[in-house]
Amino acid sequence: MTAFPAALVRLAATVSVLPGQLDECRASAAWKIAVRAKGKIGAIGLSEVSADLLRRAHAAHPIAALQSEYSLWTRNPEIAVLAACRELGTGFVAFSPVGRGFLAGAIKPGHRYTQGDMRETMPRFSEPHIGRNLDLFARFAEIASELGASPAQLALAWLLHKDDALVAIPGTASSAHAEENMAALELQLDPDIMLALDDLVNERTVSGGRYGEAMQKTVQTERFATEVEELA
């Protein structure tokens, strides 16, 4: 995959195309000309699409980057998208790399979500799933402590060790958290630790899907069989 320079501001010059618009754009010669017009945009990026849609879009115009949720407890890109990005030379941007705060320890037993917090609509963040997931997090946090790291640092280090070409974009409004996140670059994980983390937190051990039925209809990422069964 294409490695990004440190200045990720280039991503601000991308155009996002919703999955439902992709075929229309691909069929439009005028659209292809427009996106290549000098000074109009810097590159084209996609968000939350499948490997098949990525390839179809790339056939119309090179896709510079694809962003999708990827973390220890959201492994969907491993189904096909990561391989497609490598094949096409498309950079992969992992959003929510600490599981929307869950892998940083932001969710406690009895947690109450503020109005508008979309996590409240996500199955894995509510009962009966959240209790099981918090048990999983407790074991994850123990490993982080043994390594002298915070849970967030361990989650980020795992991701960076999985693929050193991807870009992780943890969001925070705290400078202290930003510094904590940057320290994950110094955390070295040996193969045994990587294997232990993979066995502990994965699509089989995490309880509940990442999106509810309504939200799932707005994205076209690949899903594991367990997620499909849950929404059936």
Backbone as CSV, one residue per row, in Angstrom:
resi,resn,N_x,N_y,N_z,CA_x,CA_y,CA_z,C_x,C_y,C_z
1,MET,0.830,-1.196,0.000,0.000,0.000,0.000,0.864,1.245,0.000
2,THR,0.276,2.351,-0.435,1.000,3.611,-0.466,1.129,4.189,0.929
3,ALA,2.334,4.515,1.337,2.546,5.133,2.648,2.280,6.622,2.539
4,PHE,1.599,7.185,3.521,1.284,8.607,3.512,2.399,9.415,4.162
5,PRO,2.646,10.612,3.677,3.577,11.502,4.376,2.943,11.967,5.664
6,ALA,3.741,12.570,6.525,3.226,13.001,7.825,2.125,14.038,7.669
7,ALA,2.209,14.846,6.629,1.224,15.914,6.451,-0.070,15.343,5.883
8,LEU,-0.943,14.899,6.757,-2.189,14.299,6.307,-3.201,15.333,5.837
9,VAL,-2.784,16.609,5.839,-3.703,17.635,5.364,-4.066,17.408,3.904
10,ARG,-3.264,16.639,3.187,-3.589,16.365,1.789,-4.937,15.659,1.670
11,LEU,-5.309,14.916,2.692,-6.576,14.210,2.638,-7.751,15.186,2.633
12,ALA,-7.528,16.406,3.080,-8.602,17.384,3.087,-8.995,17.790,1.680
13,ALA,-8.146,17.480,0.712,-8.435,17.856,-0.668,-9.035,16.710,-1.461
14,THR,-9.546,15.697,-0.776,-10.161,14.572,-1.476,-11.647,14.804,-1.651
15,VAL,-12.234,14.058,-2.559,-13.672,14.079,-2.772,-14.237,12.762,-2.276
16,SER,-15.259,12.818,-1.439,-15.896,11.603,-0.952,-17.103,11.285,-1.818
17,VAL,-17.202,10.030,-2.227,-18.312,9.588,-3.052,-19.081,8.539,-2.273
18,LEU,-20.378,8.771,-2.076,-21.186,7.809,-1.352,-21.368,6.552,-2.188
19,PRO,-21.481,5.374,-1.532,-21.608,4.123,-2.276,-22.710,4.140,-3.314
20,GLY,-23.837,4.740,-3.000,-24.950,4.768,-3.923,-24.699,5.614,-5.157
21,GLN,-23.710,6.492,-5.111,-23.411,7.371,-6.242,-22.326,6.813,-7.149
22,LEU,-21.726,5.701,-6.746,-20.513,5.252,-7.403,-20.730,4.855,-8.858
23,ASP,-21.769,4.094,-9.154,-21.996,3.651,-10.522,-22.292,4.827,-11.443
24,GLU,-23.037,5.780,-10.941,-23.344,6.973,-11.729,-22.069,7.738,-12.072
25,CYS,-21.177,7.882,-11.076,-19.925,8.592,-11.301,-19.038,7.841,-12.283
26,ARG,-18.988,6.533,-12.118,-18.113,5.720,-12.972,-18.549,5.809,-14.429
27,ALA,-19.831,5.934,-14.658,-20.356,5.949,-16.022,-20.255,7.321,-16.676
28,SER,-19.899,8.326,-15.918,-19.919,9.689,-16.432,-18.538,10.155,-16.873
29,ALA,-18.364,10.330,-18.182,-17.089,10.823,-18.700,-16.843,12.247,-18.212
30,ALA,-17.918,13.026,-18.111,-17.780,14.404,-17.649,-17.235,14.436,-16.225
31,TRP,-17.683,13.471,-15.426,-17.197,13.402,-14.043,-15.710,13.110,-14.026
32,LYS,-15.256,12.183,-14.868,-13.834,11.847,-14.902,-13.001,13.062,-15.275
33,ILE,-13.488,13.811,-16.255,-12.758,15.007,-16.670,-12.706,16.025,-15.539
34,ALA,-13.826,16.171,-14.842,-13.909,17.157,-13.768,-12.934,16.841,-12.646
35,VAL,-12.845,15.578,-12.257,-11.978,15.252,-11.133,-10.509,15.379,-11.486
36,ARG,-10.199,15.372,-12.801,-8.809,15.514,-13.213,-8.432,16.970,-13.471
37,ALA,-9.448,17.826,-13.458,-9.200,19.228,-13.787,-8.192,19.823,-12.811
38,LYS,-7.206,20.508,-13.371,-6.140,21.074,-12.546,-6.692,22.054,-11.521
39,GLY,-6.291,21.828,-10.296,-6.668,22.742,-9.236,-8.030,22.494,-8.606
40,LYS,-8.813,21.597,-9.180,-10.141,21.346,-8.619,-10.046,20.524,-7.338
41,ILE,-9.378,19.393,-7.401,-9.186,18.545,-6.226,-7.778,17.965,-6.281
42,GLY,-7.295,17.518,-5.130,-5.964,16.920,-5.102,-5.978,15.438,-5.394
43,ALA,-7.038,14.759,-4.964,-7.128,13.317,-5.140,-8.541,12.885,-4.809
44,ILE,-8.817,11.610,-5.039,-10.133,11.065,-4.740,-10.005,10.015,-3.647
45,GLY,-10.849,10.125,-2.641,-10.863,9.135,-1.576,-12.261,8.604,-1.357
46,LEU,-12.350,7.396,-0.846,-13.637,6.772,-0.560,-13.706,6.405,0.915
47,SER,-14.921,6.250,1.402,-15.117,5.896,2.804,-16.123,4.761,2.931
48,GLU,-15.753,3.756,3.724,-16.668,2.669,4.084,-17.273,1.969,2.864
49,VAL,-16.427,1.553,1.925,-16.908,0.785,0.780,-16.235,-0.579,0.765
50,SER,-16.784,-1.477,-0.028,-16.254,-2.831,-0.135,-15.082,-2.871,-1.100
51,ALA,-14.385,-3.990,-1.107,-13.275,-4.177,-2.044,-13.769,-4.123,-3.480
52,ASP,-14.941,-4.663,-3.736,-15.493,-4.657,-5.091,-15.769,-3.229,-5.552
53,LEU,-16.379,-2.425,-4.696,-16.658,-1.040,-5.063,-15.369,-0.246,-5.241
54,LEU,-14.372,-0.535,-4.428,-13.084,0.133,-4.578,-12.486,-0.155,-5.947
55,ARG,-12.512,-1.408,-6.357,-11.948,-1.776,-7.661,-12.716,-1.117,-8.800
56,ARG,-14.025,-1.066,-8.683,-14.834,-0.448,-9.737,-14.560,1.052,-9.827
57,ALA,-14.414,1.686,-8.674,-14.106,3.119,-8.667,-12.714,3.367,-9.223
58,HIS,-11.773,2.520,-8.837,-10.388,2.671,-9.286,-10.279,2.506,-10.796
59,ALA,-11.167,1.717,-11.387,-11.166,1.535,-12.842,-11.559,2.819,-13.557
60,ALA,-12.338,3.665,-12.881,-12.739,4.938,-13.468,-11.693,6.016,-13.244
61,HIS,-11.080,5.993,-12.064,-10.049,6.974,-11.724,-9.288,6.449,-10.518
62,PRO,-7.961,6.611,-10.497,-7.186,6.121,-9.344,-7.733,6.648,-8.019
63,ILE,-7.869,5.763,-7.066,-8.348,6.126,-5.737,-7.134,6.244,-4.815
64,ALA,-6.921,7.436,-4.285,-5.729,7.687,-3.474,-5.823,7.049,-2.098
65,ALA,-7.019,7.076,-1.515,-7.156,6.574,-0.146,-8.554,6.050,0.100
66,LEU,-8.621,5.073,0.961,-9.896,4.548,1.427,-9.859,4.556,2.951
67,GLN,-10.886,5.112,3.555,-10.937,5.092,5.014,-12.066,4.178,5.464
68,SER,-11.789,3.435,6.520,-12.790,2.551,7.089,-12.432,2.297,8.545
69,GLU,-13.423,1.912,9.326,-13.154,1.616,10.727,-12.311,0.348,10.826
70,TYR,-11.236,0.421,11.600,-10.359,-0.731,11.769,-9.684,-0.645,13.128
71,SER,-9.834,-1.692,13.894,-9.202,-1.777,15.210,-9.226,-3.236,15.621
72,LEU,-8.683,-3.498,16.790,-8.728,-4.863,17.315,-10.137,-5.432,17.309
73,TRP,-11.115,-4.610,17.633,-12.465,-5.184,17.740,-13.351,-4.885,16.537
74,THR,-12.789,-4.296,15.511,-13.489,-4.131,14.233,-12.545,-4.585,13.132
75,ARG,-12.661,-5.828,12.725,-11.710,-6.447,11.815,-12.193,-6.527,10.367
76,ASN,-13.315,-5.907,10.074,-13.911,-6.056,8.741,-12.967,-5.785,7.574
77,PRO,-12.065,-4.792,7.657,-11.151,-4.579,6.527,-10.287,-5.794,6.200
78,GLU,-10.087,-6.675,7.162,-9.263,-7.849,6.922,-9.943,-8.848,5.995
79,ILE,-11.262,-8.715,5.804,-11.979,-9.648,4.934,-11.487,-9.505,3.498
80,ALA,-11.390,-8.271,3.006,-10.996,-8.088,1.608,-10.404,-6.723,1.287
81,VAL,-10.794,-5.678,2.011,-10.403,-4.312,1.653,-8.901,-4.067,1.761
82,LEU,-8.267,-4.566,2.818,-6.831,-4.336,2.968,-6.056,-4.935,1.801
83,ALA,-6.436,-6.122,1.399,-5.763,-6.772,0.269,-5.996,-5.987,-1.019
84,ALA,-7.203,-5.477,-1.204,-7.508,-4.696,-2.402,-6.697,-3.402,-2.430
85,CYS,-6.531,-2.766,-1.274,-5.728,-1.547,-1.211,-4.281,-1.834,-1.604
86,ARG,-3.733,-2.928,-1.109,-2.359,-3.294,-1.480,-2.258,-3.537,-2.981
87,GLU,-3.222,-4.218,-3.514,-3.231,-4.551,-4.940,-3.261,-3.309,-5.823
88,LEU,-4.053,-2.312,-5.415,-4.270,-1.124,-6.234,-3.335,0.027,-5.894
89,GLY,-2.582,-0.107,-4.814,-1.730,0.997,-4.392,-2.515,2.118,-3.744
90,THR,-3.652,1.787,-3.167,-4.508,2.756,-2.489,-4.150,2.802,-1.005
91,GLY,-3.939,3.963,-0.476,-3.633,4.089,0.943,-4.845,3.751,1.791
92,PHE,-4.613,3.135,2.931,-5.716,2.786,3.826,-5.629,3.637,5.091
93,VAL,-6.749,4.269,5.441,-6.833,5.118,6.621,-7.790,4.470,7.610
94,ALA,-7.282,4.136,8.785,-8.086,3.466,9.808,-8.692,4.495,10.755
95,PHE,-10.014,4.683,10.684,-10.629,5.571,11.660,-11.163,4.750,12.842
96,SER,-11.385,5.418,13.940,-11.780,4.779,15.202,-10.836,3.638,15.578
97,PRO,-9.519,3.884,15.564,-8.562,2.805,15.855,-8.545,2.358,17.312
98,VAL,-9.184,3.123,18.188,-9.312,2.668,19.574,-10.777,2.341,19.882
99,GLY,-11.477,1.869,18.846,-12.833,1.373,19.043,-13.815,2.385,19.576
100,ARG,-13.768,3.598,19.026,-14.671,4.679,19.460,-14.562,4.914,20.971
101,GLY,-13.325,4.783,21.460,-13.049,5.027,22.863,-13.102,3.784,23.730
102,PHE,-13.732,2.729,23.251,-13.878,1.535,24.080,-12.534,0.944,24.454
103,LEU,-11.614,0.829,23.492,-10.308,0.238,23.762,-9.379,1.183,24.517
104,ALA,-9.858,2.386,24.792,-9.103,3.326,25.619,-9.631,3.346,27.048
105,GLY,-10.668,2.551,27.309,-11.241,2.512,28.645,-12.259,3.593,28.920
106,ALA,-12.832,4.172,27.846,-13.772,5.283,28.025,-15.149,4.830,28.491
107,ILE,-15.450,3.555,28.322,-16.758,3.036,28.698,-16.631,2.193,29.963
108,LYS,-17.413,2.546,30.977,-17.403,1.833,32.249,-18.752,1.157,32.466
109,PRO,-18.829,0.200,33.390,-20.130,-0.401,33.705,-21.142,0.671,34.099
110,GLY,-22.337,0.582,33.551,-23.373,1.567,33.852,-23.204,2.889,33.118
111,HIS,-22.349,2.919,32.109,-22.070,4.162,31.375,-23.355,4.745,30.778
112,ARG,-23.496,6.051,30.922,-24.634,6.746,30.341,-24.148,7.629,29.201
113,TYR,-24.727,7.445,28.044,-24.311,8.211,26.866,-25.010,9.560,26.842
114,THR,-24.280,10.569,26.410,-24.869,11.895,26.281,-25.765,11.933,25.055
115,GLN,-26.666,12.883,25.026,-27.587,13.006,23.904,-26.811,13.187,22.601
116,GLY,-27.166,12.400,21.607,-26.519,12.495,20.310,-25.313,11.601,20.145
117,ASP,-24.906,10.901,21.198,-23.771,9.976,21.107,-24.212,8.751,20.319
118,MET,-23.672,8.593,19.115,-24.135,7.524,18.230,-23.797,6.135,18.758
119,ARG,-22.872,6.054,19.705,-22.531,4.743,20.252,-23.729,4.070,20.915
120,GLU,-24.667,4.880,21.388,-25.847,4.328,22.048,-26.676,3.481,21.090
121,THR,-26.547,3.740,19.781,-27.320,2.995,18.782,-26.562,1.778,18.261
122,MET,-25.333,1.598,18.698,-24.510,0.496,18.202,-24.641,-0.706,19.130
123,PRO,-25.006,-1.852,18.585,-25.272,-3.025,19.428,-24.172,-3.350,20.431
124,ARG,-22.920,-3.275,20.036,-21.852,-3.693,20.947,-21.653,-2.754,22.129
125,PHE,-22.253,-1.558,22.053,-22.128,-0.592,23.143,-23.316,-0.620,24.106
126,SER,-24.238,-1.529,23.890,-25.400,-1.595,24.770,-25.646,-3.037,25.195
127,GLU,-26.467,-3.208,26.205,-26.780,-4.553,26.690,-27.641,-5.292,25.659
128,PRO,-27.475,-6.617,25.590,-26.691,-7.469,26.495,-25.204,-7.571,26.140
129,HIS,-24.762,-6.824,25.139,-23.402,-7.003,24.632,-22.335,-6.278,25.438
130,ILE,-22.626,-5.071,25.926,-21.573,-4.258,26.523,-20.965,-4.918,27.752
131,GLY,-21.771,-5.619,28.536,-21.229,-6.285,29.716,-20.193,-7.334,29.351
132,ARG,-20.483,-8.109,28.324,-19.538,-9.129,27.861,-18.272,-8.472,27.327
133,ASN,-18.446,-7.375,26.607,-17.283,-6.700,26.029,-16.409,-6.045,27.093
134,LEU,-17.024,-5.576,28.163,-16.236,-4.995,29.247,-15.390,-6.066,29.945
135,ASP,-15.897,-7.286,30.024,-15.091,-8.392,30.557,-13.876,-8.627,29.655
136,LEU,-14.098,-8.512,28.353,-13.019,-8.674,27.377,-11.992,-7.553,27.543
137,PHE,-12.502,-6.336,27.734,-11.602,-5.191,27.895,-10.742,-5.324,29.146
138,ALA,-11.301,-5.868,30.197,-10.540,-6.014,31.445,-9.298,-6.858,31.216
139,ARG,-9.415,-7.908,30.442,-8.257,-8.761,30.148,-7.280,-8.038,29.220
140,PHE,-7.824,-7.251,28.292,-6.987,-6.455,27.392,-6.188,-5.415,28.183
141,ALA,-6.838,-4.760,29.129,-6.179,-3.741,29.946,-5.071,-4.346,30.801
142,GLU,-5.256,-5.588,31.231,-4.210,-6.262,32.002,-2.943,-6.446,31.169
143,ILE,-3.114,-6.813,29.923,-1.954,-6.972,29.038,-1.245,-5.633,28.857
144,ALA,-2.026,-4.577,28.659,-1.443,-3.241,28.496,-0.631,-2.866,29.733
145,SER,-1.182,-3.129,30.917,-0.494,-2.805,32.163,0.815,-3.574,32.286
146,GLU,0.790,-4.841,31.905,2.002,-5.657,31.973,3.098,-5.116,31.055
147,LEU,2.696,-4.446,29.971,3.649,-3.877,29.020,4.039,-2.444,29.376
148,GLY,3.454,-1.913,30.433,3.740,-0.539,30.821,3.115,0.475,29.888
149,ALA,1.983,0.109,29.305,1.310,0.987,28.343,-0.133,1.203,28.757
150,SER,-0.736,2.228,28.202,-2.166,2.429,28.415,-2.917,1.547,27.425
151,PRO,-4.184,1.249,27.689,-4.963,0.470,26.726,-5.004,1.121,25.337
152,ALA,-5.147,2.443,25.292,-5.187,3.124,23.994,-3.880,2.935,23.235
153,GLN,-2.768,3.036,23.928,-1.463,2.845,23.281,-1.318,1.428,22.746
154,LEU,-1.800,0.462,23.508,-1.706,-0.920,23.048,-2.575,-1.147,21.821
155,ALA,-3.772,-0.576,21.821,-4.658,-0.719,20.664,-4.028,-0.117,19.407
156,LEU,-3.415,1.048,19.548,-2.778,1.704,18.404,-1.528,0.946,17.957
157,ALA,-0.747,0.480,18.920,0.465,-0.264,18.577,0.123,-1.547,17.835
158,TRP,-0.928,-2.213,18.273,-1.369,-3.431,17.555,-1.664,-3.110,16.096
159,LEU,-2.395,-2.030,15.877,-2.787,-1.653,14.520,-1.570,-1.338,13.660
160,LEU,-0.623,-0.585,14.210,0.568,-0.203,13.457,1.471,-1.404,13.176
161,HIS,1.457,-2.381,14.074,2.232,-3.594,13.835,1.570,-4.491,12.794
162,LYS,0.255,-4.398,12.672,-0.452,-5.209,11.684,-0.074,-4.787,10.273
163,ASP,0.117,-3.491,10.073,0.468,-2.995,8.738,1.113,-1.622,8.897
164,ASP,2.415,-1.538,8.638,3.114,-0.270,8.861,2.858,0.753,7.767
165,ALA,2.066,0.397,6.758,1.769,1.345,5.688,0.450,2.076,5.900
166,LEU,-0.399,1.569,6.768,-1.679,2.234,6.977,-1.512,3.472,7.859
167,VAL,-2.520,4.325,7.829,-2.540,5.535,8.658,-3.682,5.406,9.649
168,ALA,-3.376,5.525,10.924,-4.405,5.495,11.961,-4.752,6.924,12.362
169,ILE,-6.025,7.210,12.499,-6.435,8.580,12.829,-7.322,8.574,14.090
170,PRO,-6.705,8.409,15.254,-7.486,8.486,16.487,-7.938,9.916,16.744
171,GLY,-9.206,10.076,17.010,-9.723,11.423,17.263,-9.682,11.764,18.737
172,THR,-9.337,12.992,19.061,-9.349,13.446,20.445,-9.411,14.967,20.493
173,ALA,-10.014,15.477,21.560,-10.036,16.921,21.792,-9.066,17.285,22.903
174,SER,-8.282,16.293,23.337,-7.369,16.491,24.461,-5.922,16.403,24.004
175,SER,-5.121,17.421,24.337,-3.705,17.395,23.978,-2.981,16.281,24.733
176,ALA,-3.421,15.992,25.946,-2.806,14.917,26.728,-3.045,13.568,26.067
177,HIS,-4.251,13.371,25.568,-4.554,12.122,24.875,-3.778,12.025,23.568
178,ALA,-3.604,13.161,22.888,-2.837,13.158,21.640,-1.396,12.737,21.900
179,GLU,-0.817,13.247,22.973,0.550,12.860,23.337,0.619,11.386,23.727
180,GLU,-0.391,10.936,24.447,-0.464,9.519,24.821,-0.518,8.646,23.577
181,ASN,-1.332,9.060,22.608,-1.460,8.289,21.369,-0.145,8.234,20.595
182,MET,0.550,9.350,20.543,1.813,9.389,19.808,2.848,8.440,20.417
183,ALA,2.785,8.250,21.722,3.737,7.368,22.397,3.576,5.915,21.962
184,ALA,2.442,5.589,21.350,2.224,4.224,20.856,3.239,3.857,19.781
185,LEU,3.808,4.868,19.130,4.814,4.607,18.088,6.063,3.946,18.669
186,GLU,6.296,4.150,19.951,7.488,3.603,20.598,7.246,2.217,21.211
187,LEU,6.007,1.794,21.238,5.675,0.514,21.876,5.939,-0.640,20.911
188,GLN,6.839,-1.517,21.279,7.191,-2.660,20.443,6.462,-3.913,20.934
189,LEU,5.787,-4.585,20.022,5.038,-5.792,20.357,5.668,-6.996,19.650
190,ASP,6.044,-7.995,20.422,6.648,-9.172,19.802,5.547,-10.084,19.260
191,PRO,5.907,-11.066,18.440,4.901,-11.940,17.817,3.992,-12.634,18.818
192,ASP,4.516,-12.999,19.986,3.681,-13.671,20.984,2.592,-12.748,21.510
193,ILE,2.932,-11.471,21.726,1.935,-10.512,22.193,0.890,-10.269,21.109
194,MET,1.331,-10.132,19.876,0.395,-9.932,18.768,-0.583,-11.099,18.676
195,LEU,-0.067,-12.308,18.815,-0.914,-13.493,18.745,-1.904,-13.515,19.903
196,ALA,-1.431,-13.153,21.097,-2.309,-13.138,22.268,-3.439,-12.125,22.090
197,LEU,-3.118,-10.956,21.536,-4.136,-9.937,21.313,-5.126,-10.376,20.234
198,ASP,-4.607,-10.966,19.182,-5.476,-11.460,18.112,-6.446,-12.511,18.631
199,ASP,-5.970,-13.362,19.516,-6.821,-14.417,20.072,-7.839,-13.864,21.066
200,LEU,-7.454,-12.805,21.756,-8.325,-12.244,22.786,-9.469,-11.423,22.205
201,VAL,-9.141,-10.503,21.296,-10.142,-9.584,20.747,-10.221,-9.767,19.233
202,ASN,-11.322,-10.265,18.769,-11.502,-10.482,17.333,-12.994,-10.591,17.028
203,GLU,-13.334,-10.819,15.784,-14.746,-10.848,15.384,-15.534,-11.974,16.044
204,ARG,-14.855,-12.977,16.580,-15.547,-14.082,17.244,-15.781,-13.816,18.730
205,THR,-14.905,-13.033,19.345,-15.014,-12.803,20.791,-15.761,-11.528,21.142
206,VAL,-15.799,-10.552,20.238,-16.538,-9.310,20.497,-18.027,-9.593,20.356
207,SER,-18.801,-9.130,21.299,-20.242,-9.363,21.294,-20.972,-8.165,20.686
208,GLY,-21.795,-8.429,19.691,-22.597,-7.374,19.066,-21.948,-6.779,17.838
209,GLY,-22.763,-6.394,16.872,-22.263,-5.788,15.642,-21.845,-4.346,15.859
210,ARG,-21.109,-3.796,14.908,-20.654,-2.412,15.062,-21.752,-1.416,14.725
211,TYR,-22.669,-1.774,13.844,-23.774,-0.888,13.485,-25.108,-1.612,13.674
212,GLY,-26.141,-0.822,13.968,-27.491,-1.347,13.961,-27.988,-1.455,12.531
213,GLU,-29.185,-1.958,12.367,-29.714,-2.226,11.026,-29.795,-0.970,10.163
214,ALA,-30.285,0.129,10.709,-30.453,1.353,9.919,-29.111,1.904,9.452
215,MET,-28.135,1.981,10.356,-26.824,2.509,10.004,-26.102,1.587,9.032
216,GLN,-26.272,0.289,9.192,-25.596,-0.659,8.314,-25.994,-0.453,6.859
217,LYS,-27.218,0.009,6.629,-27.697,0.213,5.264,-27.013,1.387,4.571
218,THR,-26.322,2.236,5.326,-25.679,3.406,4.738,-24.244,3.129,4.296
219,VAL,-23.711,1.957,4.632,-22.346,1.614,4.241,-22.364,0.312,3.449
220,GLN,-21.281,0.061,2.719,-21.216,-1.150,1.912,-19.929,-1.919,2.172
221,THR,-19.510,-1.935,3.404,-18.329,-2.706,3.769,-18.698,-4.176,3.914
222,GLU,-17.687,-5.031,3.774,-17.923,-6.457,3.972,-18.271,-6.729,5.432
223,ARG,-19.060,-7.762,5.648,-19.432,-8.136,7.014,-19.102,-9.603,7.269
224,PHE,-18.809,-9.890,8.524,-18.606,-11.270,8.922,-19.966,-11.960,9.030
225,ALA,-19.960,-13.268,8.913,-21.208,-14.031,8.943,-21.993,-13.783,10.226
226,THR,-21.298,-13.631,11.336,-21.984,-13.405,12.612,-22.758,-12.088,12.606
227,GLU,-22.232,-11.071,11.914,-22.929,-9.789,11.835,-24.178,-9.903,10.985
228,VAL,-24.059,-10.644,9.894,-25.210,-10.831,9.004,-26.331,-11.567,9.734
229,GLU,-25.960,-12.594,10.487,-26.955,-13.369,11.239,-27.634,-12.505,12.297
230,GLU,-26.862,-11.609,12.924,-27.420,-10.773,13.978,-28.492,-9.837,13.450
231,LEU,-28.309,-9.336,12.216,-29.275,-8.390,11.638,-30.391,-9.077,10.878
232,ALA,-30.272,-10.398,10.692,-31.286,-11.130,9.919,-32.609,-11.186,10.674
